[in-house]
Amino acid sequence: MEDSELMILQKAHDEFNSKNYKPAEELYTHYIESCTKSRDCSAHDLAIAYNNRGQVKYLRVDFNEAMDDYTSAIQINSQFEVPLYNRGLIRYRLGFFKEAESDFRSALELNPNFKDAKESLRQTLQDREEKLKRGY
């Protein structure tokens, strides 16, 4: 990979961490498109780019687009638990408790110490049970 792509990725991370989400999203998109064309990128870096771009979309409440990015991150690096957790959060918010449970469990299989995933799984199971009790 060229140094210019790594610089774009670092700049995207800097913008993201500074909460400058629009330029971060644009830079992540540029990085993802460059990787798609050259096929010469680290799977880890590409998965992070998809995950972080998904985070920007999540904050914008573009849940379907965010889930697409999280799913892409998972497909690229199946050992990366964060996009599984993030996708699970959206599924939970949309009331897809079974799918959310699956994502949280998968995240915990990869990282048993992932506290937020543990809590989210617990809440999902509790809410799913309440939904069943109400007859939904």
Phi, psi and omega in degrees: 000144181284154178299330182296323178293320178295324177293321177298316180297317179296319178296320177299315178299318180299315179295317180299312181293337176270005180065027173264079194287324181297309177295327177299314180299317180297318180291319176298318179299316179299316179298314180299316179296320177297318180294321180297321181286316186271334183056029183237046182238154175293132178300322179299311180296319180295319178296320177296319179299314178298315181299313182291323175295323175299322178298318178299315180294322177299315180296332177276357181066032171264073190297318181296316178294321178297316179298323177300316180293318178299318179296320177298318179299318180295318180295325182284321181222092185289354179261010183260105188284336187298313179294332174297314178298313182297317178295322177300322179298317179294315179300320176299310181300328180275357178086012177269072190294322180296316179292320178298316178303316180299315179295316180296319178297319179296319178298319180288331174296323180283326181217090182298345181263012182284093188299316180297323178293322177299313181294320180294321177297314179301313180295321179297314180297319179296313181292324177296319178297318178296320179297318179294321179297325180280352177085021179270000000 
